[in-house]
Every structure is written in C-alpha cells, then in structure tokens.
Amino acid sequence: MTNGSSFNEFLLLAFADTRELQLLHFSLFLGIYLAALLGNGLIITAIACDHRLHTPMYFFLLNLSLLDLGSVSTTVPKSMANSLWNTRAISYSGCAAQVFFFFFLCSAEFSLLTVMAYDRYIAICRPLHYRTLLGSRACVKIAAAAWASGFLCGLLHTASTFSIPLCQGNAVDQFFCEVPQILKLSCSDSYLREIGLTVVSACLFFGCFIFIVVSYVQIFTAVLRMPSEQGRHKAFSMCLPHLAVVSLFISTGSFAHLKPPSISSPALDLVVAVLYSVVPPAVNPLIYSMRNKELKEALRKVNQWQQGQHQ
C-alpha cells in the first residue's frame, strides 16, 4: 500500500477475540455511554429550564455538557457496533470524521475549561466587575470563540493527518481513529508536519494550562483570606469540581499524545485512551453536581417533572 488513497477502510483494535468478551465490552461501553447521555442530558435540561441557573457559570457548564455528549458519541458507538457485529472495519471517511470531530470537540472543551477558570477567577477575586466583564453577550461571544477555535484545530489536524502517505498497512492499534496511531502507519519522515502541528497545539494547550493554574493560585489565595467559613466552603465547592475535571482531562490527554514511543504498548495506549476519551464525559456530570446545591435542586425539579409526566 503506497498511500492512504489505495484503501478505503481502516481496521480498528479489537478489545477481545472471544464472542463472550466482545459482548462484555459492548455491555460496559453501553453502560458508560448511557451514563454520559443521561448525566449530560440532565444537566443541559436542568440549566435550560431553571431560570436561576441562567448565569455565566452554568451557561459555560451547559456548553461543556454539549461538547462531552459530542466527544463520547464520536468514539464509543462505533466501537460498540464493531464488538456487537464482530468486525474491526471503519471506512476511510468515517475515520477522517472521527479525527475531525474528536479534535474539534476536545480542543473546544479545553478552551471552554480555560474560560471557566477565568469565570471562577472573576467571580471570586473581582466580584464587583463580574456582570460587567461577563454579561450575556460577552458569554455568547466567548463560547462561540471556544467552539470556533476547536473547529479550526480539528480542520488543521484532519487535513494534515490524512494528507500523509501511509505505507504500513491500515490496522490502527486503538479502538478509534487516534492520530498518534495513524501516524505509525505513515512513511518515514512524512509525518513530521503533523508532529509539528501537534507540538504547536501542545504549546497552546500548555499556555491555557498555565493560565488555569495562575487563576487558581489567585482564587485559592483569595478564598483562604475569607473570614467566613461558609464563604470558603462555597468557593471551594465551585472551584474544586472544575479543577478535578481539568486535571483528569489534561493529564490523560497529554500522556496519550506526548508520551515517548519507548514506553508505548497496546495495553497502556488502550487504557490511557479510555481514560481521556470515554471516562471524562461520563464522570463530569457527577463531579459538577456532587457538591452543587443549586444544580442538585434543579435536577430534582427535572426528575419531579418527568415523574409527573408519566403519571
């Protein structure tokens, strides 16, 4: 095979060879996928229906839930279908679509997580300027910029990755079309452009990470100075879930894309990919709602309304 145009499909990594284990994988991924759909769907519904949650923090959380729904729907359903139907194939265009949407949604999510750190910084460190700096129009523009930056990132990485000649077959050692695994199929030295683009993206992400860290250093400094224990508890309950989500997202994603080839193995790559692509969309709703009384109350109202509809 001399290049990517000489075949019309890729072969994804199979989780198991036996039928029983394939069905077990299907069941596990189905459970995680339904949990992600339910959790993020409830958060979107609660924020949209409760006027008390029509604030910048919850507006950005709604966008985050939409991105999580998109990212988990990009990778998990195809892997489930392959296990159910005992196949490994994904079409060439389907693989390109996975790369585009995964980069698009994950890049937009990281931009949004950076914006959410800024939102928490303004709310706690500069509360008198909160409504001025984060009015409804400004929030819409900021969210649109996050989505647009993700779209551009997805477009650049997809165009770069699929313009590379592939000489090492069409078997991708991952359960979805992951760029580092596709690059392993490329001809020698032809992948350097995509590597360069990945390094540039990593530098931008690192800049955002530094911004998040600096924001939280100032936030925690301000929180510890608060005389009221109740005020400190409320501030921590707003910030710690976001920090947990950011840490999980950055640590696993960075390790997957920047780890040296010497420590790479199919099992490790698979575990890390599941941790950064499947787990966050499922656990984010739980993390954000666990210590948030306003969101819990809104979710309770949604549940009561649903029960009333069924009666």
Secondary structure, 3 states (H helix, E strand, C coil): CCCHHHCCEEECCCCCCCHHHHHHHHHHHHHHHHHHHHHHHHHHHHHHHCHHHCCHHHHHHHHHHHHHHHHHHHHHHHHHHHHHHCCCEEEHHHHHHHHHHHHHHHHHHHHHHHHHHHHHHHHHHCHHHHHHHCCHHHHHHHHHHHHHHHHHHHHHHHHHHCCCCECCCCECCCCCCCHHHHHCCECCCCCHHHHHHHHHHHHHHHHHHHHHHHHHHHHHHHHHCCCCHHHHHHHHHHHHHHHHHHHHHHHHHHHHHHCCHHHCCHHHHHHHHHHHHCHHHHHHHHHHHHCCHHHHHHHHHHHHHHHHHHC
